[in-house]
Amino acid sequence: MKAMSMTFKQKGDDDYFIRLLSYLRSQFKENIIEMVPFRKSVILIKTDNNTYMLKGFHTNKRLKLQEAFTATLRKEGFSKTYLFVHPVIKEPLFFEGTYFGCMEYIPPNKNSFSFKSQKNRQEGLELLEQFHLATSSFESRYRTLIPKGIIIEKWKDRGKIFSSNLSFLKYFINEKILEELTNWANWSLTGMENDRSLFINEPYCILHGDVAHHNFLRDTKGVLHLIDFDLISIGPACLDYLQYANRILPSLDWSFDQLSRYSQYENLLDEKAFLHALAFPADIFREWNRLIREGTYRDQSKYNQIMDLTIGQFYSRKKFIDTLKLLTK
């Protein structure tokens, strides 16, 4: 019987996982030989014959929605993700306020997915396009179950929080740069408001909502999978493509020409509203808001990352936004 192979960083986590392991052993009819927690709600379980990923949800309704959604995805022809499975257990898994679902384990490739690779950026876009094609065929069935995708209101709220932190941010960031960031946000939102139809009109699909690199998983055979559907919503595909662009632009050194070479952006880059949206510093606002909310600005690693995002890439991003402004005149 193997011990858990993880160092717990938060006080009390080791006790929690010891209790959870004891509970799981009492519920599984398969013999559990190893448990590896990745996060409090994402846990790898190895039994004598199988490997599973356990994922925790706050409500049983949320778990059942994820089970149904991934099953529908597979039924509609999108196979590059996991399914929830049902090992032999005594009763549904519920432990200390969390409902746990059991998912197929996708063995990861030794080379993790990263947007720094051109091959990965292209393949990720193609996989996202396949996902949208599949979900467009059944999104109407989920309209009462998942929220509508919104962007303008969400970014307005993010901008307000960032603005409310300005007096604190001045200790870290030059005031002229802060002013520039605020101006970019205002210019972006104004242009998006002027033609918000792009972000709300049909045709709809089910949006992934979190197209970060860690939600693309390449398996040991080299097949790329899309995972983690916690933030799914309904709306036009351009909302996912906008977020994907925000994620890959730092790896493109904020080059508009390089972005325009991806066929998925060919029509979108003719839309003024989309060009305005590309200027919004969503990543900078998100990370500073989180850093201040969580009080982790003393963490040197996190601080260095966010300073690179804000200052290190500032002039490349400024050149990119100047291009956007010329194209929208």
C-alpha positions in Angstrom: 0.0 0.0 0.0 1.6 3.2 -1.2 1.6 6.5 0.7 0.3 9.7 -0.9 3.1 11.2 -3.0 2.7 15.0 -2.5 4.0 17.8 -0.4 1.2 19.8 1.1 1.7 23.5 1.1 -1.4 24.7 3.0 -1.8 23.9 6.7 -4.3 21.2 7.2 -4.2 19.8 3.7 -2.3 16.7 4.7 -4.9 15.9 7.4 -7.7 16.4 4.9 -6.2 14.1 2.3 -5.6 11.4 4.9 -9.2 11.5 5.9 -10.3 11.6 2.2 -8.1 8.5 1.4 -9.7 6.6 4.4 -13.2 7.5 3.1 -12.4 6.5 -0.5 -11.0 3.1 0.7 -14.3 2.6 2.6 -16.3 3.3 -0.6 -14.4 1.7 -3.4 -14.8 -2.0 -4.0 -11.5 -1.9 -5.9 -8.3 -1.8 -3.8 -6.8 1.7 -3.8 -3.0 1.5 -3.9 -2.2 5.2 -4.5 -3.7 8.7 -4.2 -2.0 11.7 -5.7 -3.7 15.1 -5.0 -3.1 17.8 -7.6 -5.5 20.2 -5.9 -8.0 19.8 -3.2 -10.7 19.0 -5.8 -8.6 17.2 -8.4 -7.1 13.9 -7.3 -5.6 10.9 -9.1 -6.6 7.5 -7.8 -4.8 4.2 -8.7 -6.4 0.9 -7.9 -5.1 -2.6 -8.6 -6.6 -2.5 -12.1 -7.5 1.1 -13.0 -6.5 4.7 -12.8 -9.1 7.5 -12.3 -9.2 11.2 -11.9 -11.5 12.4 -9.1 -13.0 15.9 -9.4 -14.9 17.7 -6.7 -18.0 19.8 -7.1 -19.9 22.0 -4.6 -23.3 20.6 -5.7 -24.5 17.3 -7.0 -26.4 19.3 -9.7 -23.1 20.7 -11.0 -21.6 17.2 -11.1 -24.5 15.8 -13.0 -24.4 18.6 -15.5 -20.7 17.9 -16.2 -21.4 14.2 -16.6 -24.3 14.9 -19.0 -22.3 17.5 -21.0 -19.2 15.3 -21.5 -21.5 12.3 -22.5 -23.3 14.5 -25.0 -20.0 15.8 -26.4 -18.9 12.2 -27.1 -22.2 11.2 -28.6 -22.0 14.2 -31.0 -18.6 13.1 -32.2 -16.1 15.1 -30.1 -14.0 12.3 -28.6 -10.9 14.3 -27.6 -11.8 14.7 -23.9 -12.6 12.6 -20.9 -15.8 10.9 -19.9 -17.1 10.4 -16.4 -17.0 6.7 -15.4 -18.7 4.8 -12.7 -16.5 2.4 -10.8 -18.0 0.0 -8.4 -18.6 2.0 -5.2 -21.0 1.6 -2.3 -22.7 4.9 -2.8 -22.2 8.3 -4.5 -19.0 9.9 -3.3 -19.7 12.8 -0.9 -17.1 13.9 1.5 -17.0 16.9 3.8 -19.4 19.0 1.7 -17.9 18.0 -1.7 -19.4 15.7 -4.4 -16.8 13.8 -6.3 -17.1 12.5 -9.8 -14.8 9.9 -11.4 -13.3 10.6 -14.8 -11.2 8.6 -17.2 -7.5 9.2 -16.7 -5.7 10.5 -19.8 -2.0 9.7 -19.4 -0.1 12.9 -20.2 2.7 13.3 -22.7 6.1 13.9 -21.3 6.1 17.2 -23.2 3.4 19.4 -21.7 1.3 21.7 -23.9 2.5 25.2 -24.2 1.4 28.2 -26.3 5.1 28.9 -27.0 5.0 26.3 -29.8 3.6 27.3 -33.2 2.4 23.7 -33.6 0.6 23.8 -30.3 -1.0 27.1 -31.0 -2.3 25.9 -34.4 -3.5 22.5 -33.0 -5.2 24.1 -30.1 -7.2 26.4 -32.4 -8.2 23.5 -34.6 -9.3 21.5 -31.6 -11.3 24.5 -30.3 -13.0 24.8 -33.7 -13.9 21.1 -33.6 -15.4 21.6 -30.1 -17.5 24.6 -31.3 -18.7 22.6 -34.3 -19.8 19.7 -32.1 -21.5 21.9 -29.4 -23.3 24.1 -32.0 -25.4 21.0 -32.8 -26.8 20.7 -29.3 -26.4 24.0 -27.5 -30.2 24.6 -27.6 -30.6 21.7 -25.2 -28.4 23.4 -22.6 -29.8 26.9 -22.8 -31.8 26.5 -19.5 -28.9 24.7 -17.8 -25.8 26.9 -18.3 -25.4 30.7 -18.4 -25.1 32.9 -21.5 -21.6 34.1 -22.3 -21.0 37.7 -21.5 -17.9 39.8 -22.1 -18.5 43.5 -22.0 -20.2 43.5 -18.5 -17.6 41.1 -17.2 -14.7 43.3 -18.4 -16.3 46.4 -17.0 -16.5 44.8 -13.6 -12.8 43.7 -13.9 -11.8 47.2 -14.9 -13.7 48.8 -11.9 -11.9 46.5 -9.5 -8.5 47.4 -11.1 -9.4 51.1 -10.8 -10.3 50.7 -7.2 -6.9 49.3 -6.5 -5.0 52.1 -8.3 -3.7 53.8 -5.1 -2.1 50.5 -4.1 -0.9 49.7 -7.6 1.1 53.0 -7.8 3.6 51.4 -5.4 4.5 48.8 -8.1 3.7 50.4 -11.5 4.6 53.8 -13.0 1.6 56.2 -13.0 2.0 56.8 -16.8 1.8 53.1 -17.5 -1.3 52.8 -15.2 -2.9 55.7 -17.1 -2.1 54.0 -20.4 -3.6 50.7 -19.3 -6.8 52.5 -18.2 -7.0 54.3 -21.5 -6.6 51.0 -23.5 -9.5 49.6 -21.4 -11.8 52.6 -22.0 -11.0 52.7 -25.8 -11.6 48.9 -26.0 -14.9 48.9 -24.2 -16.2 51.9 -26.1 -15.6 50.2 -29.4 -17.1 46.9 -28.2 -20.2 48.8 -27.0 -20.6 50.4 -30.4 -21.1 47.1 -32.1 -22.0 44.7 -29.3 -24.0 42.5 -31.7 -20.8 40.6 -32.6 -20.7 39.3 -29.0 -24.3 38.5 -28.5 -25.8 37.4 -31.8 -26.4 33.9 -33.0 -25.2 31.4 -34.3 -24.4 30.1 -30.8 -22.3 27.2 -29.6 -21.3 26.1 -26.1 -18.2 28.0 -25.2 -15.4 26.5 -23.2 -14.7 29.7 -21.3 -11.2 28.9 -20.1 -8.9 28.2 -23.0 -5.7 28.5 -20.9 -2.8 26.2 -21.8 -3.4 23.9 -18.9 -6.8 22.9 -20.3 -5.2 21.4 -23.4 -3.7 18.0 -22.6 -1.6 16.0 -25.0 -1.7 12.2 -24.3 1.2 9.7 -24.5 0.2 9.0 -28.2 0.4 12.6 -29.1 -3.4 13.2 -29.3 -4.5 16.6 -28.0 -7.5 16.8 -25.7 -9.6 19.6 -24.4 -10.4 19.3 -20.7 -12.1 21.1 -17.8 -15.6 22.4 -18.6 -16.3 24.3 -15.4 -16.8 27.6 -17.1 -19.0 26.5 -20.1 -21.5 29.0 -21.3 -23.6 29.7 -24.4 -22.7 32.3 -27.0 -21.0 33.1 -30.3 -17.6 31.3 -30.9 -15.8 34.6 -31.2 -15.8 34.9 -27.4 -13.6 31.8 -27.1 -11.4 32.9 -30.0 -11.0 36.3 -28.3 -9.8 34.7 -25.1 -7.5 32.3 -27.1 -5.9 35.3 -28.8 -5.3 37.0 -25.5 -3.5 33.8 -24.4 -1.3 33.3 -27.4 -0.4 37.0 -28.2 2.4 37.1 -25.6 4.0 34.1 -27.4 3.6 36.0 -30.7 5.4 39.0 -29.3 2.1 40.9 -29.8 2.4 40.7 -33.5 -0.8 41.5 -35.4 0.6 40.0 -38.6 1.3 36.7 -36.9 -2.2 36.5 -35.4 -3.7 37.2 -38.8 -2.1 34.1 -40.2 -4.4 31.8 -38.3 -7.4 31.0 -40.5 -9.8 31.1 -37.6 -9.2 34.8 -37.2 -9.5 35.7 -40.9 -13.1 37.0 -40.7 -12.9 38.2 -37.1 -10.1 40.6 -37.8 -12.4 42.4 -40.3 -14.7 43.2 -37.4 -14.0 46.5 -35.7 -15.6 45.3 -32.4 -13.2 42.3 -32.3 -10.2 44.6 -32.9 -11.3 46.8 -30.1 -11.8 43.8 -27.8 -8.2 42.7 -28.5 -6.9 45.9 -26.9 -8.5 45.2 -23.5 -5.7 44.3 -21.0 -7.8 41.5 -19.5 -4.8 39.5 -18.4 -3.2 42.3 -16.6 -6.4 43.3 -14.8 -7.2 39.7 -13.9 -3.8 38.9 -12.5 -3.4 42.2 -10.5 -6.9 41.9 -9.1 -6.2 38.3 -8.0 -2.8 39.2 -6.6 -4.2 41.9 -4.4 -7.4 39.9 -3.5 -5.2 37.0 -2.3 -2.4 39.1 -0.9 0.2 37.1 -2.8 2.2 40.1 -4.0 5.0 39.0 -1.6 5.4 35.8 -3.5 8.5 36.6 -5.6 7.7 34.1 -8.3 4.1 35.4 -8.8 5.3 39.0 -8.6 8.0 38.5 -11.2 5.4 36.9 -13.6 2.9 39.7 -13.3 5.6 42.4 -13.7 6.8 40.8 -16.9 3.2 40.7 -18.1 2.7 44.4 -17.2 6.0 46.0 -17.8 8.1 43.5 -19.7 5.6 43.2 -22.5 4.3 46.8 -22.3 6.0 48.3 -25.4 5.2 45.3 -27.6 1.6 45.5 -26.5 1.5 49.2 -27.1 2.7 48.8 -30.6 0.0 46.1 -31.2 -2.7 48.4 -29.8 -1.5 51.3 -32.0 -2.0 49.0 -35.0 -5.5 48.2 -33.8 -6.3 51.9 -33.5 -5.1 52.5 -37.1 -7.2 49.6 -38.4 -10.4 50.9 -36.7 -10.2 54.4 -38.0 
